[in-house]
Amino acid sequence: MNKLTSKLRLFASLSAAVVMLNGCTAALVDTEALKAEAEYLKEDSTKIDARVDATLEQLYQTHPHTQDLSQRAAGMLVMPLITEASFGFGGSYGRGALRAKGETVEYYSMASAGYGWQFGAQQYAHALFFMSSKALDDFRNSDGWTVGGDIDYAFQGDGESLRLDTTTLNAPVIAVVFGQAGLKFGVSLEGAKYTRILP
């Protein structure tokens, strides 16, 4: 074996060792990043659940009929705080939890965008009640669920009384939009998109 061949083999061995070492380092970094992300998501989900609990308590105390609505529903998505802002172009965003049988099963974000809204900002909360297993399954199995015309709003437009008549209860999805001052009127969820963010 001549010196050139020996040097080439040594170089190849060292290169392989460097690649393996880099791979191990990358794997270690990836593992640490995944652990950190998991801890962050765990902490984040705890905050979302706490906000959902407080929001439901406020909703049930202010509008007791919604508690009966939640018991009839196959599941409910609670979005504790939606922030909507508009300066010509506008948008809204918030995060919440999907609950079934009183337990959180998944976490979602909601986002919407629009043009031509009034200038200003507002904050509100809302809950979507899925009145059948099919409606709930369609929501959970979608790749980003968007509000269309198939939801009903459980309030009248001229007063703060919930409208829970037969027509409303037969809707696949019922929305209740509310804020610190009570039910919110003139807020449409049309076009809002819900995306699962945590399992």
C-alpha positions in Angstrom: 0.0 0.0 0.0 1.6 3.3 -1.1 1.4 6.5 1.0 -1.2 8.1 -1.3 -3.6 5.2 -0.9 -3.0 5.2 2.9 -3.7 9.0 3.1 -6.9 8.7 1.0 -8.2 5.9 3.3 -7.3 7.9 6.4 -9.1 11.0 5.0 -12.2 8.9 4.1 -12.3 7.5 7.6 -12.0 10.9 9.2 -14.7 12.3 6.9 -17.0 9.5 7.8 -16.3 10.0 11.5 -17.1 13.8 11.1 -20.3 13.0 9.3 -21.4 10.5 12.0 -20.4 13.0 14.7 -22.4 15.8 13.0 -25.4 13.4 12.7 -25.3 12.6 16.4 -25.0 16.2 17.3 -27.9 17.1 15.0 -30.0 14.3 16.5 -29.1 15.5 20.0 -30.1 19.1 19.0 -33.3 17.8 17.4 -34.2 15.8 20.5 -33.6 18.8 22.8 -35.6 21.0 20.5 -38.5 18.5 20.5 -38.4 18.3 24.3 -38.5 22.0 24.6 -41.3 22.3 22.1 -43.3 19.6 23.9 -42.8 21.4 27.2 -43.9 24.7 25.6 -47.0 23.1 24.1 -47.9 21.5 27.4 -47.6 24.8 29.2 -49.6 26.5 26.4 -52.4 23.9 26.6 -52.6 24.5 30.3 -53.2 28.2 29.7 -55.8 27.6 27.0 -57.7 25.2 29.3 -57.7 27.7 32.1 -59.1 30.4 29.9 -61.7 28.0 28.5 -62.8 27.1 32.0 -63.1 30.8 33.0 -65.0 31.6 29.8 -67.5 28.8 30.2 -68.1 29.8 33.8 -68.9 33.4 32.7 -71.1 32.1 29.8 -73.1 29.7 32.0 -73.6 32.3 34.7 -74.7 35.1 32.3 -76.7 32.9 30.0 -77.8 29.7 31.8 -79.5 28.2 28.8 -76.1 27.6 27.2 -75.4 25.0 29.8 -78.4 23.0 28.5 -77.1 23.5 25.0 -73.7 22.1 25.9 -75.3 19.0 27.4 -77.3 18.4 24.2 -74.2 18.9 21.9 -71.9 16.2 20.9 -69.0 18.6 21.4 -68.2 22.2 21.7 -65.3 24.5 20.6 -64.7 27.3 23.0 -62.6 30.3 21.8 -62.0 32.5 25.0 -60.5 35.5 23.2 -60.7 36.6 19.6 -58.9 39.8 18.7 -60.2 41.5 15.6 -58.5 44.6 14.2 -59.1 46.5 11.0 -57.4 49.4 9.3 -58.8 48.9 5.8 -57.4 45.4 5.7 -58.4 43.5 8.8 -58.1 40.1 10.5 -58.9 38.2 13.6 -57.1 35.5 15.6 -57.6 33.4 18.7 -57.0 30.0 20.2 -59.2 27.6 22.1 -60.1 24.1 23.0 -62.5 21.4 21.6 -64.4 19.6 24.4 -66.4 16.5 24.3 -68.2 15.0 27.3 -66.6 17.7 29.4 -63.0 16.9 28.5 -60.6 18.7 26.2 -59.8 16.5 23.2 -57.9 19.0 20.9 -56.7 22.6 20.6 -57.5 24.9 17.7 -56.6 28.3 16.3 -59.1 30.5 14.5 -58.1 33.1 11.9 -60.0 35.2 9.4 -59.1 38.1 7.1 -61.1 40.7 5.3 -61.1 44.0 3.5 -63.3 47.0 3.9 -64.1 46.6 7.5 -64.5 49.6 9.7 -61.4 51.0 11.3 -60.8 49.9 14.9 -60.5 46.8 17.0 -62.5 44.6 19.3 -62.3 41.5 21.3 -64.9 38.8 21.9 -65.3 35.2 22.7 -67.4 32.5 21.1 -68.4 28.9 21.3 -69.5 26.5 18.6 -71.8 23.7 19.6 -71.8 20.7 17.4 -75.2 19.2 17.7 -74.6 15.8 16.2 -71.7 13.3 16.1 -71.5 13.8 12.3 -71.1 17.5 12.6 -68.4 17.0 15.2 -66.6 14.3 13.1 -66.7 16.6 10.0 -65.1 19.3 12.0 -62.4 17.1 13.5 -61.6 15.3 10.3 -61.3 18.4 8.1 -58.0 19.9 7.0 -58.9 23.4 8.3 -62.6 23.9 8.8 -64.2 27.1 7.5 -67.4 28.6 8.7 -70.1 28.7 6.0 -73.8 29.3 5.9 -74.6 26.1 7.7 -74.3 27.4 11.3 -77.0 29.2 13.2 -76.5 32.0 15.8 -78.3 31.4 19.1 -79.5 34.9 19.8 -81.9 37.5 18.5 -80.6 40.6 16.8 -82.6 43.0 18.9 -81.9 41.9 22.5 -79.8 39.8 24.7 -81.9 36.7 24.8 -80.8 33.4 23.4 -82.9 32.0 20.6 -83.0 28.2 21.2 -86.1 27.3 19.3 -86.7 24.1 17.3 -85.1 25.5 14.1 -82.0 26.5 15.9 -81.6 23.2 17.7 -81.9 21.3 14.4 -78.9 23.2 13.0 -75.7 21.1 12.7 -73.6 23.8 14.4 -74.8 26.6 16.7 -72.7 29.6 17.5 -72.9 31.8 20.5 -70.8 35.0 20.3 -70.3 37.0 23.5 -68.1 39.4 25.3 -67.6 41.0 28.7 -70.7 43.1 28.2 -72.9 40.2 27.1 -73.9 38.7 23.8 -72.3 40.3 20.8 -74.5 41.3 17.9 -73.3 42.0 14.3 -70.3 39.7 14.7 -70.2 37.1 11.9 -67.9 34.1 11.9 -68.4 33.6 8.2 -65.1 32.8 6.5 -63.3 32.1 9.8 -61.0 29.1 9.5 -60.2 26.7 12.4 -57.0 24.7 12.4 -55.9 22.1 14.9 -52.7 23.3 16.6 -52.3 20.7 19.4 -53.4 17.0 19.6 
